Amino acid sequence: METRAAKRKANSVNTTDAQIQNPKKQRVVLGEISSNVPSITVKNPRGKRVAAKKTLSSVDSNFDAVDNASDAKSTTVKNCEQFVDDIYTYLSSMERESKRRPMINYIERLQCDVTPHMRGILVDWLVEVAEEYKLLSETLFLSISYIDRFLSLNRVAKPRLQLLGVSSMLIAAKYEEIKPPHVEDFVSITDNTYNEAEVVKMEADILKSLSFEMGNPTVKTFVRWFAKVGLGNNKAKKLQFECLCYYLAELSLLEYCCLKFLPSLVAASATFLARYIIWPKVHPWNSTLCESTGYNVAELKECVLILHDLYLARRGGSFNAIREKYKQHKYKNVAHLASPPQMPSDLFEEE
């Protein structure tokens, strides 16, 4: 009779053989933050690990996990609907807590080396990193949140900005993923610009600066719910509409000035603009959305116009990672959808 130890040994050999037969693809080198900053490069990561949780591809292709869940899980979700208002109220109060919010003008007030453009380059690169490791979009949003909150409290030199980025993503991955990448993976993906000790030290600095407050709501937290409300009965374009909402939400990460808006307002604005792009003959806001989000149409105007500029690449046009990502078929090619160059002013008038 084969022993358990022998079985484990055989399984280990089979796993190793499979890894050898499936070599990992090479990644291209990305651009520099500035001329005197170490290159942000994406190198083939050592020992790349795929999360046991649903990958970014599968999650963002379906978006609504309930649709593919068992009948038992669907019943559980329906039974939880009575708590939606209480959950949203709790998240809304949490997003307003000062300890979870970045300083809206930290670059002007605190940073000497960091600029909005450099921040945009870092965000753009982290989108590539998240794709490389198949991380959840929640991990990406949390990473950017940690970066902005840390930069609101600590002055960071240009050569350390990429280190802050990978260390923030390491923390976010530990928070969100079932099996996050390891420290050596993030060292490798920076082309060994930093060593493991530096990443771990920065990780500790981030945790201390943020007082270990890691679980704050992001734009993704709210847009998941708002997209369901904004869809209404238009089930035919369900996936396309949700993909577009998520695309606009991710574009907001590139824009430094979006920090002045609460995550829920950005999510509501993304829902407004997605409805306008997909159903241009229907007013993008209604009483149901107003009640569900807590925002009237006039409150959304400034953020919607910024997102519209981002969508048309009038802002952040040099950052392509998110745009290329959402040109893929699995995201319903929403980055290719056409939008009028200007939004009518009467859209922001109360009906």
C-alpha positions as CSV (number, residue, x, y, z in Angstrom):
1,M,0.0,0.0,0.0
2,E,1.3,3.4,-0.9
3,T,2.0,5.6,2.1
4,R,0.8,9.2,2.5
5,A,4.4,10.4,2.5
6,A,5.0,8.6,-0.9
7,K,1.8,10.2,-2.3
8,R,2.9,13.7,-1.2
9,K,6.3,13.1,-2.7
10,A,4.8,12.0,-6.0
11,N,2.5,15.0,-6.1
12,S,5.4,17.3,-5.4
13,V,7.3,15.8,-8.4
14,N,4.3,16.2,-10.7
15,T,3.9,19.9,-9.7
16,T,7.6,20.6,-10.3
17,D,7.4,19.0,-13.8
18,A,4.3,21.0,-14.7
19,Q,6.1,24.3,-13.7
20,I,9.1,23.4,-15.8
21,Q,6.9,22.7,-18.8
22,N,5.1,26.1,-18.5
23,P,7.8,28.8,-18.6
24,K,6.6,32.3,-17.7
25,K,6.3,35.0,-20.3
26,Q,8.7,38.0,-20.4
27,R,7.5,41.5,-19.6
28,V,8.6,44.7,-21.3
29,V,10.4,47.4,-19.4
30,L,8.3,50.4,-18.5
31,G,9.4,54.0,-18.5
32,E,11.1,56.0,-15.8
33,I,9.5,58.3,-13.3
34,S,12.1,61.0,-14.2
35,S,15.6,61.1,-15.6
36,N,17.3,60.7,-12.2
37,V,14.9,58.1,-10.8
38,P,15.6,54.3,-11.1
39,S,13.7,52.8,-14.0
40,I,10.4,51.2,-13.1
41,T,10.8,47.9,-14.8
42,V,8.6,44.8,-14.9
43,K,10.8,41.7,-14.9
44,N,9.6,38.1,-15.1
45,P,8.9,37.5,-11.4
46,R,10.6,34.6,-9.6
47,G,8.3,31.9,-8.4
48,K,5.1,33.7,-9.6
49,R,2.1,32.6,-7.5
50,V,-1.4,32.6,-8.7
51,A,-3.9,33.4,-6.0
52,A,-6.3,30.7,-5.0
53,K,-9.1,33.2,-4.9
54,K,-10.7,34.1,-8.2
55,T,-8.2,35.8,-10.5
56,L,-8.6,39.4,-11.7
57,S,-9.6,38.0,-15.1
58,S,-12.4,35.8,-13.8
59,V,-13.7,38.3,-11.3
60,D,-13.8,41.3,-13.6
61,S,-15.2,39.3,-16.5
62,N,-18.3,38.4,-14.4
63,F,-18.2,41.1,-11.7
64,D,-21.2,39.8,-10.0
65,A,-20.1,36.7,-8.1
66,V,-23.7,36.0,-7.1
67,D,-24.6,35.3,-10.7
68,N,-22.4,32.2,-10.8
69,A,-22.9,31.1,-7.2
70,S,-24.9,28.2,-6.1
71,D,-28.6,28.5,-5.3
72,A,-27.7,28.3,-1.6
73,K,-25.4,31.3,-1.9
74,S,-27.9,33.2,-3.9
75,T,-30.5,32.7,-1.2
76,T,-28.0,33.9,1.4
77,V,-27.4,37.1,-0.6
78,K,-31.1,37.8,-0.9
79,N,-31.6,37.3,2.8
80,C,-28.9,40.0,3.3
81,E,-30.7,42.6,1.2
82,Q,-32.4,44.0,4.3
83,F,-28.9,45.0,5.7
84,V,-27.8,46.9,2.6
85,D,-28.9,50.3,3.9
86,D,-27.2,49.7,7.2
87,I,-24.0,48.6,5.5
88,Y,-23.9,51.5,3.2
89,T,-24.5,53.9,6.1
90,Y,-21.6,52.4,7.9
91,L,-19.3,52.6,4.9
92,S,-20.3,56.2,4.2
93,S,-19.4,57.2,7.8
94,M,-16.2,55.3,7.6
95,E,-15.0,57.0,4.3
96,R,-15.4,60.4,6.0
97,E,-13.1,59.6,8.9
98,S,-10.0,61.8,8.7
99,K,-7.6,58.9,9.6
100,R,-8.8,57.1,6.4
101,R,-8.6,60.1,4.1
102,P,-5.5,61.5,2.4
103,M,-4.6,65.2,2.5
104,I,-6.2,66.6,-0.7
105,N,-3.2,68.8,-1.4
106,Y,-0.3,66.9,0.1
107,I,2.0,67.4,-2.9
108,E,1.8,71.2,-2.6
109,R,2.0,71.2,1.2
110,L,4.4,68.4,2.0
111,Q,6.3,66.8,-0.9
112,C,9.4,68.4,-2.4
113,D,10.2,65.8,-5.0
114,V,6.9,64.1,-5.9
115,T,4.7,65.7,-8.5
116,P,1.2,64.8,-9.8
117,H,2.7,63.4,-13.0
118,M,5.1,61.2,-11.1
119,R,2.2,59.9,-9.0
120,G,0.4,59.1,-12.2
121,I,3.4,57.1,-13.6
122,L,3.5,55.1,-10.4
123,V,-0.3,54.3,-10.5
124,D,0.0,53.4,-14.2
125,W,2.8,51.0,-13.4
126,L,1.0,49.4,-10.4
127,V,-1.9,48.6,-12.7
128,E,0.6,46.6,-14.8
129,V,1.9,44.9,-11.6
130,A,-1.6,44.0,-10.5
131,E,-2.2,42.5,-14.0
132,E,1.1,40.6,-13.8
133,Y,0.2,38.9,-10.5
134,K,-3.5,38.6,-11.3
135,L,-4.4,40.6,-8.2
136,L,-7.9,41.7,-7.5
137,S,-8.9,45.2,-8.4
138,E,-9.7,45.8,-4.7
139,T,-6.0,45.2,-4.0
140,L,-5.1,47.9,-6.6
141,F,-7.5,50.4,-5.1
142,L,-6.3,49.8,-1.6
143,S,-2.7,50.1,-2.7
144,I,-3.2,53.6,-4.1
145,S,-5.1,54.6,-1.0
146,Y,-2.2,53.6,1.2
147,I,0.2,55.5,-1.0
148,D,-1.8,58.7,-0.9
149,R,-2.3,58.4,2.9
150,F,1.4,57.8,3.5
151,L,2.5,60.7,1.3
152,S,0.1,62.9,3.3
153,L,2.2,62.2,6.4
154,N,5.7,61.6,5.2
155,R,8.0,63.3,2.7
156,V,9.4,60.8,0.2
157,A,12.3,61.2,-2.1
158,K,12.0,60.3,-5.8
159,P,14.2,57.2,-5.6
160,R,12.0,55.8,-2.9
161,L,8.6,56.3,-4.6
162,Q,8.6,53.0,-6.4
163,L,9.6,51.3,-3.1
164,L,6.5,52.9,-1.5
165,G,4.4,51.6,-4.4
166,V,5.4,47.9,-4.2
167,S,5.4,47.9,-0.4
168,S,1.8,49.3,-0.4
169,M,0.7,46.7,-2.9
170,L,2.4,44.0,-0.7
171,I,0.3,45.1,2.3
172,A,-2.9,45.4,0.2
173,A,-2.4,42.0,-1.3
174,K,-2.0,40.5,2.2
175,Y,-5.2,42.2,3.2
176,E,-7.3,41.1,0.1
177,E,-5.8,38.1,-1.5
178,I,-6.0,34.5,-0.2
179,K,-2.4,33.8,-1.4
180,P,-0.6,37.1,-2.0
181,P,2.8,37.4,-3.8
182,H,5.8,37.2,-1.6
183,V,8.4,39.9,-0.8
184,E,10.9,38.4,-3.3
185,D,8.3,38.7,-6.1
186,F,8.0,42.5,-5.5
187,V,11.8,42.8,-5.3
188,S,12.1,40.9,-8.6
189,I,9.4,43.0,-10.4
190,T,11.4,46.2,-9.7
191,D,14.4,44.5,-11.4
192,N,16.1,44.3,-8.0
193,T,16.3,48.0,-7.6
194,Y,15.5,47.4,-3.9
195,N,16.3,44.4,-1.7
196,E,14.0,42.4,0.5
197,A,15.1,44.2,3.7
198,E,14.2,47.6,2.1
199,V,10.7,46.4,1.1
200,V,10.1,45.0,4.6
201,K,11.3,48.1,6.2
202,M,9.1,50.3,4.1
203,E,6.2,48.0,4.8
204,A,6.7,48.5,8.5
205,D,6.9,52.3,8.0
206,I,3.6,52.3,6.1
207,L,1.8,50.2,8.8
208,K,3.1,52.5,11.6
209,S,2.3,55.7,9.7
210,L,-1.3,54.5,9.0
211,S,-1.7,53.2,12.6
212,F,-2.5,49.8,11.1
213,E,-5.8,51.1,9.7
214,M,-5.8,49.1,6.5
215,G,-9.5,48.4,5.9
216,N,-11.0,51.6,4.4
217,P,-13.7,51.7,1.7
218,T,-12.5,52.7,-1.8
219,V,-14.2,53.7,-5.0
220,K,-14.4,50.1,-5.9
221,T,-16.3,49.4,-2.7
222,F,-19.1,51.7,-3.7
223,V,-19.2,51.4,-7.5
224,R,-20.0,47.7,-7.2
225,W,-23.3,48.6,-5.5
226,F,-24.1,51.7,-7.5
227,A,-23.6,49.9,-10.8
228,K,-26.3,47.4,-9.9
229,V,-28.7,50.3,-9.1
230,G,-27.7,52.2,-12.2
231,L,-28.3,49.2,-14.4
232,G,-31.9,49.0,-13.5
233,N,-33.8,46.7,-15.8
234,N,-31.4,46.9,-18.7
235,K,-30.1,43.4,-18.3
236,A,-29.0,43.1,-22.0
237,K,-26.0,45.3,-21.4
238,K,-25.2,44.3,-17.8
239,L,-21.6,43.2,-18.3
240,Q,-20.8,46.1,-20.6
241,F,-22.2,48.6,-18.2
242,E,-20.5,47.2,-15.2
243,C,-17.2,47.0,-17.0
244,L,-17.5,50.6,-18.0
245,C,-18.3,51.7,-14.5
246,Y,-15.1,49.9,-13.3
247,Y,-13.1,51.4,-16.1
248,L,-14.1,54.9,-15.2
249,A,-13.4,54.1,-11.5
250,E,-9.9,53.0,-12.3
251,L,-9.2,56.0,-14.5
252,S,-9.9,58.2,-11.4
253,L,-6.9,56.7,-9.7
254,L,-4.6,58.5,-12.2
255,E,-5.9,61.9,-11.3
256,Y,-4.4,63.6,-8.3
257,C,-7.2,66.1,-8.1
258,C,-9.8,63.3,-7.6
259,L,-8.5,63.0,-4.0
260,K,-10.7,65.9,-3.0
261,F,-13.8,63.7,-3.7
262,L,-15.1,61.0,-1.4
263,P,-14.8,57.5,-2.8
264,S,-18.6,57.2,-2.9
265,L,-18.9,60.5,-4.9
266,V,-16.4,59.2,-7.5
267,A,-18.3,55.9,-7.7
268,A,-21.6,57.8,-8.2
269,S,-20.0,60.0,-10.9
270,A,-18.6,56.9,-12.7
271,T,-22.1,55.4,-12.7
272,F,-23.6,58.7,-14.0
273,L,-21.0,58.9,-16.9
274,A,-21.4,55.2,-17.8
275,R,-25.1,55.6,-18.1
276,Y,-24.6,58.6,-20.3
277,I,-22.2,56.8,-22.6
278,I,-24.2,53.6,-23.0
279,W,-27.7,55.2,-23.0
280,P,-27.2,58.7,-24.3
281,K,-30.9,59.3,-24.9
282,V,-31.8,58.6,-21.3
283,H,-31.1,61.1,-18.5
284,P,-28.2,59.5,-16.6
285,W,-29.5,60.3,-13.1
286,N,-32.9,59.5,-11.5
287,S,-34.6,59.5,-8.1
288,T,-33.6,55.9,-7.4
289,L,-29.9,56.7,-7.9
290,C,-30.2,59.9,-6.0
291,E,-31.7,58.0,-3.0
292,S,-29.4,55.1,-3.2
293,T,-26.1,57.1,-3.5
294,G,-27.1,60.1,-1.4
295,Y,-25.9,62.5,-4.2
296,N,-28.0,64.8,-6.4
297,V,-26.9,65.5,-9.9
298,A,-25.5,69.0,-9.2
299,E,-23.0,67.5,-6.6
300,L,-21.6,65.1,-9.3
301,K,-20.9,67.7,-12.0
302,E,-17.3,68.5,-11.2
303,C,-16.2,64.9,-10.8
304,V,-18.2,63.7,-13.8
305,L,-16.4,66.3,-16.1
306,I,-13.0,65.2,-14.8
307,L,-13.8,61.5,-15.5
308,H,-15.1,62.5,-18.9
309,D,-11.8,64.2,-19.7
310,L,-9.9,61.1,-18.4
311,Y,-12.1,58.9,-20.6
312,L,-11.3,61.0,-23.7
313,A,-7.6,61.1,-22.7
314,R,-7.7,64.9,-22.3
315,R,-6.3,64.2,-18.8
316,G,-3.7,61.5,-18.2
317,G,-3.3,60.8,-21.9
318,S,0.2,59.5,-21.5
319,F,-0.9,56.7,-19.1
320,N,-2.0,53.7,-21.1
321,A,-2.1,50.7,-18.7
322,I,-5.7,51.1,-17.7
323,R,-6.8,52.0,-21.2
324,E,-5.1,49.0,-22.7
325,K,-6.5,46.7,-20.0
326,Y,-10.1,47.7,-20.8
327,K,-9.6,47.3,-24.6
328,Q,-9.6,43.6,-24.0
329,H,-12.6,41.4,-25.0
330,K,-12.9,40.1,-21.4
331,Y,-13.8,43.7,-20.4
332,K,-16.2,44.0,-23.3
333,N,-13.9,46.5,-25.1
334,V,-15.4,49.4,-23.1
335,A,-12.3,51.6,-23.7
336,H,-13.4,51.7,-27.4
337,L,-16.9,53.1,-26.7
338,A,-17.5,56.5,-28.2
339,S,-18.5,59.5,-26.2
340,P,-19.5,63.0,-27.3
341,P,-16.6,65.5,-26.7
342,Q,-18.8,67.7,-24.6
343,M,-21.5,66.9,-22.0
344,P,-24.6,69.1,-22.2
345,S,-25.0,71.4,-19.3
346,D,-28.7,70.5,-18.8
347,L,-27.6,67.0,-17.7
348,F,-26.6,68.6,-14.4
349,E,-29.9,70.4,-13.8
350,E,-32.5,68.9,-11.4
351,E,-35.5,67.5,-13.2
